[in-house]
Amino acid sequence: MEGNVGKRRPGGEISNRPLYYFFVADCSGSMGVDGKIESLNHSVKDAIPHMIDVARENPNAQILIRALKFSSGAQWHINDPVPVEEFEWTDLSAGGVTDMGAAFDALAEQLKIPPMPARALPPVILLLSDGMPTDDYAPALRNLLKLPWAQKAVRLAIGIGRDRNLDVLQRFIDNPEIRPFEVNNPEEMVKYIKWATTVPIKAASSPASQVTSAGTISTGNVPLVMPADTSTNSTKVW
């Protein structure tokens, strides 16, 4: 799963290092209320062209997309890594409970070596959820965070709507300098997903010396500038 390594580009050989981007999406029944799952689907589709632009700006990294969905259990929504240039989002639907621990277990299996290649760039993991886990998520999360690739990853989380559990999302991030993003309406969903699918990729695919600047924080070995407040005055509130 190393991708097209060392493929020919104008000017000579370039060694592409894979950078895996993981969407981990809550598809429980509450995500079907007030159009939250539809907003998530729209926001990811809206972000794809921006992800492609970032990939073009960073030719030494091959951006590969995977997606994991969880409700009553966890399943890979996009199982095989897909190059971002070929990536098409298939809409998620909502139903069931919130088995977040099952999602952490499934993600952990894919962050081991193998299937993760030893020479990859730090992965980016975006967790999206609107509620509280209904299974015993804590042991699965502890096991996940012990893995070297999980520790190196840029781990981000978006809490959706008034019933979001920010404490659980903070435990997943496991970094006191980074807070879960709080999304209250479709406009905020679009803005935060766009940021979370572009800025971290650019940072993870660049040498630290090139991206470190005032206002950065460390996410493992990746310096990251967090976004300004993107709250909106939308009349629609989840």
N, C-alpha and C positions, 0 to 999 in steps of 0.2 A: 504493500500500500504506500510505497514511497513516492508514487506519482512519476511524472516525466522528469527524471533527474538527468542533468547534463545535456538537455536537448539543445539543438543548434538555434542560436538567435543571431541577428545581425551584429557583426563585430566579434564573433567567436563563441566559445562554449561558456555557458553559465550554469553553475551548479544550483539547481533548485532544491531548497529545503522545504519539506511539507509543513504547513501550519494548519492544524485542525481547528475548525470552529464548530462547537457543539451548541445547538439549541436544545434546551431541556424544558418542555412545555407542559404545564398543567392543563389537562383536558377534562377535569372533573365537571360534574353537572352544573356547579355554580358558574363555571366559565360560559355556560350557555345563556346566562341571564344578562339582559340589557346589552346584548351584542358584543360582549367582551371577546369571545372566541373569533368572531368575524373581524373585530378590530385587530386582533393579533395576526390573523392571516393577512389582512390588508397591509399591516405595518411591515411584515417580513417581505412581502412582495415589493413594497415601496423601497425597501433597503437594498434589494439585490443590485440595481444599477450602481449604487454608491459603493457596494462591496467590490464590484468589478473594477470600478475606477481606482480604488485603493490597490487592488491586485496589479493593475497595470503600472502603477507608480512604484511598485516594489517587486521588480522582476526576479529577484533572488529567492522569493518565497512563492510556493505554490499553495494557494488557499483551497482547502478541501472542507466541504460542508457535510455535517451529519446532524440528524435531529432525532431526539428521543421524546416520546409522549408518555404521560402517565395519568392514570385515573384509577380504575380498578385493575391494578397491575401496571406494568411498564412494558412498552414495545418500541422498537426502533421504527420511527416514521420514515426516516431516510437511513437505510442500513449501511450501504456501501458509501465510502467517501466520494463526494462528487466535486470535481473542480468547479470553482465559483463561476467560471465562464459558461459552464453547462448546467448550472443549477436552476431548477424550476421548483417552486414551492407548491406542494399539494395541500389543499385546505384541510385543516383539522376540524373535527367535530367534538362536541362536549357531551359527557355523560359518565356517571359512576362516581366513585369516591376519590380520595386524594392520597394514593399510595406513593408518597414521595420517597420513602425508604427503598421501595422497589426500584425507583429510578436511580437512586444513588448506587445500588448494587449493580444495576445494568451498566451504568457509566463507569464504575470501577473496573469491571471486566475489560472494558475497551481502553483503559488508560494503563494497562500493564504492557510489558514488553515481552513477546509480542502481544497484541497486534500493533501497538504503537511502535514506530521505528525509533531507534536510539538517537538518530541524528535529526529529529524533528525540531522545529522551533517551538517555543512555549505555546501550548494550545490556549484557546479562549473558550470559556464555558459561560453561557448565559442561561440562568434559571428564571423562569417566569411562572408566577403562581398567584392565585387570588385568595388563598385560604390556609387552613391548618392541616398538616398531615394527619391522615386517619390511620396510618400504620405506625409501627415502632421504628421511626426513622433514625434515631440517635445512633444505634450500633452501626448501621450502614454508613452514616455520615462519618463516623470515626474511622472506619475502615477505608473509606474513600480518601480522606485527608491524610492518611498515612502514606499513600502512594507517591513516589517521587514526581510523576507527571502531574498529579493533582496539585502538589505543592508548587510546582513551577508554573502552573496554569494561571492565567488571568481569570479570576472567578468573579462574576458579576451577577446581580439579581434584580429583578423588577417585581415589585409588589403591586398587584392590580386591585383596585377597588377598596371599599371601606372595611372589608373583612380580611384583608391581607394580614399575614402573621410575619411581621418584620423581624422578630426575634429568631425565628427559624431561618429566614433568609440571611440574617447576619451571621449565624453560626456556619452556614455554607460558605459565605465569603471569607470568614475567619481572618479578618484584617480590620482592626479598629479604625483605620484611616478611611475605609471605604464603607459607605452606607448603602443599603438597598435603595433603588430608585422607587419613588412612590408615584404611581400612575392613577389618575382619577377620572380620565376621560380619553376618548379616541385620539385627540390631538397630542396629548402627552405621550401616549403609546407610540405614535409615529416618531416623535422627536427622540425619545429615549432609545428606541430600538435602532433608529438610524445612527445615533451616537455609538451605541454598544456594538454595532456591527462594522464600524469603520475605524474609529480612533484606536481601540485596543489592537486591531489587526495591524495597523500602521506601526504602533509602538512595539509589538511583539516581533515584527519582521525587520526592525531597524536595530543597529547596534545601540547599546545603552548610551554611549557617548554622543550619539547623534540626536537622541530624543530627550535627554535630561535637560531640564530648564527650570526656571523659577516656577513654583507652584506644583511641582510634580510630587507624586507619592509612589512608593514602591509596592508593586503587586508581585511578590516573589522576586524575580530578577528582571521585571519589566517596569520601568518608570512610566507613569500614566498621569496625564493632566485631566482631572475630573471636570465634568461640564458645569456651566453655570446653571442656576435654577431655570427650568423650562416650564414652570407651571403656567397654565393658561386660564383665561376667564370664561371658559366654555360653560354654556348653560347645562350641558349634559354632565352629570356626575354619577359615577358608579357607586 
